[in-house]
Amino acid sequence: MNSKKFLLFFTFAHFKLLILPLLLMMPSGCGIYSFTGINLDPSIKTIAIANFYNNAGNGPANLSQSLSERLRDYYQGNSPLKITSPDGDLLLSGTIVGYDVTPVAPSGDQSASLNRLSIRVQVKFVNNFDETKNFESQFAAYEDFAQNRTLSQVEGELITVIFDRIIYDVFNKTVADW
């Protein structure tokens, strides 16, 4: 056996000895855990996501409906939970409480070179299996856009980016336990 073959065999043999114990330890954790970060009690099977309300007083007419549907889609695509209505093992509800456009980067001519769209959402979460996980919390995100573009030109794209961030944060706080 030449030295290259020996080195390859030696490395592979040691690799197997290191990986096998790691693989055996992985399924020994508590609850359901996946590489998506979900950490749930195995008895939790369903989530009810109520329609969110828009109390911000502005924004597109379908803003709350869009958030509610995108939340349902995200949970369905990224967790083993079944979406149910009106009752579930987990309950998620909320209200859009802020939808604001503000100038954020003043330029030399007394105007803003950047504007910011901010959205705030008040979320209530109920875990019917573990009351210590219940919370009511506000989630917010924003996205800036150039002054030479109007809100109506960029609104749809900005809302998508902002909702992605809010949904990710809500998901992590509810089922990933981060």
Protein Blocks (a to p, Z undefined) as FASTA:
>chain_A
ZZklmmmmmmmmmmmmmmmmmmmmmmmpgcjddfkopacdfklmbdcddddddfkopajf
klmmmmmmmmmmmmmmmccbdcddfbdfbdcddddfbdcdddfbdcfkopafbdcddddd
ddddddfkbmklgccddddddddddfkbcfklmmmmmmmmmmmmmmmmmmmmmmnoZZ
